[in-house]
Each structure stands twice: as C-alpha cells, then as structure tokens.
Amino acid sequence: MLNFIKRKIEKHRLKRTFQEYGSTINEFNVDGIGVVKYAQWLHPLESKKEVTTSNVGFYKKLVRPGATIIDIGAHTGDTTVPMALACGKEGLVIALEPNPYVFKILEANAKLNQELTNIDALCFAATETEGDFVFHYSDASFCNGGFLTQLKNQ
C-alpha cells in the first residue's frame, strides 16, 4: 500500500513540474525490411513504442510503395515510421506535430532510417481555420494533448 501511495505522489509531482526529456534509440527487426531504429521518448508518462512487422504490414495493405501520406498529430512518430516503411524510400510521409518538445523526438525518428524512409517532419498543427490556437496537455512537461479550446484574435 505504501508503494502505491508513493507512486501516486510521484505521478502527481511529474504532472505539475516541467522537465524536458530526451530519448533512447531502440532497434527492431522487421521482416522483409531488416533493422529499424526508433527514438523512444523518455518522458515517464510516455508508453513504450515498438515498430513491428504487423504494424508495417497493416499500412502496406492500405498504401502502395511511393504513396504520400499526411500524419496529423504525429507525436513521436510511432505511426509515422511504420507508414513510411510501408511507402518506402520512394514515398513520402508528411508528419505534423505542433508540440515542440515532442517534435524533437519526431524529428529524430524522421532522420534515423533515411535509407528506408522519406519523412518530412513539420512543427505545426493542421486546422480548418488559420489563427493562433490554445492546446491543453496532460502534464507540465507536455506529454500528450492538443485539445483545442479557442481561437485567439477572432
């Protein structure tokens, strides 16, 4: 019970205190492709990500090699990378992520497998209307969010 309380207190502290987190590079063996590298964000509230044969296979059923895909809200690239592997080097995945802290990890993932993929990572949001928007995040270190609340300067 004491450990449970300690974990709850620590999680509450993490949500209220800003800290910028780096990444660690993991390698995954994907059938038919080989070794794929992925930058895992070290934010303590971020779940572990994996690039698997089934992830890539799912997107291969939807797109042909050479296709162009837009990934809106790409986060760290956990869907971007499998999409890009499915499109191949001759394809293109445009990955949009407005969170500058998460974007650093997405950008790292865009660069890790350049011999296999073509990812253009851009640090902005896609919206129906031009303007400045306010987003809410789940914690002070901007792990996850994007809940649009209002348009500024209307």
N, C-alpha and C positions, 0 to 999 in steps of 0.2 A: 504494500500500500504506500509506503514511504517513497519508493522509487517512482510510482505512478504520479504522486504529488510533485516530486522533483521534476519529472518530465513535463508536466503541465505548466509549472512555473517557468521552466526554460523556454518552452514553446511560446508562452505569453511574452517573455522578455524579447525573444527573437522577432516577434511580430511588431514590437514597439521601438526597436533600436535599429537604425540604419547601419549597414555594413555592406561593402562591395565584395563580391565573391568571384573568384577565378574559376578555372576549370581543370579537369584532368583528361588526358586522352586515353580512350578505350579503343580496343581493336576487336572487330567482329568478323568472322568468316562467313561470307555469304556465298551459297552455292552458285556456280556459274559466273561469279564476279571476282571472288577472292577476298583479300583482307580489306575491310572498310574501317576507316578511323572515324571516331566520333568524340567531340569535346563535351564531356559531361559537366554541366554547371554544378558548382559545389555549394550552392545555396541550400541550407539544411531543410527547407520545405520543398525542394525540387525532388520529384521522383526519379528513380534510376531509369535511364533510357537505354534501349538496345536497338540495333539495326539487325534485322533477321531476314532470312530467306523468304519467309512468309510475308513480311512487310513489303518487301520489294516485289514479290510475286503478285500481291494484291494490286499494286499500281500498274504492273505490266499487263494486267487484264483490262485496265482502263485506258491506257495510252500506248501509242506506238513509239518506237525509237525516233528521236528527232522532234518530238512534240514540245510544245511550250505550255507551261503550267504556271499559274499565279497562286502562291500560297499566302493568303491574307491572315495575319496574326501568326506568323511562323514560329514565334517563341525562340527556342534554341536550335530549331532545325530538325526536330525528331520526326516530322513528316516530310520536311523539305528534302532531307538526304535520301530516304527511300524513293521519293518521287523522282529525284534527279538521277538516281541509279537506274530507275525504270526507263527514263527518257534517254539515258546515255549521254556521252560526251557531245554528241551532235544535237542534243535537245537543249532546252533552257528551262530552269525554274526560277521565276522571279519571286523572291521571298521578302515580304513586307512585315516589319516589326517595329512599332513605334517606341517601345521601351528601350532606352539607351543602355541600360545595364544588361538586359537580356540580349540586346543586339550584338554586343561584343562577342558573346558565345556563338550566336548565329553566324556572325562574320567569320569566326574561327572555323566553324563547320563548313562554311562555303569554300574555304581555302584548303581544307585537309585532303580532299580526294579529287583534286583538279584533273588528274589523269583519267578519272572515271566519270566526272560530272561537270556540269556547267550551271553554276548557281550565281545569280545576281542578287545579293542581299542589299536591301534598302531600308534605312531607318526612318520610316514614316508610316502613318496609318492610311488605309483606304476608306473613304467616306463618300456618301452620296452628295454631300454639300461641302463646299470649301469653307474653311474657317479654323479657328482655334478651339480645341475640344478639351474637356476635363475628363480624365480617366481615374478610376479608383483601383487601388491594388490591395492584395490580401495582407500585406505586411509592409513595414517601413523600408524594407530592402527590395521592394518591387518584384516579388517572385511571380505573381500572376495577377492579371487584372484586365483592364480595358473596358470596364463598364462605363459606357458613355452617359454622362449626366446632363450636359448642357452645351450649347453653342455660345461661346463668348463673342462679344462685339456684334450682336444681332442688329 
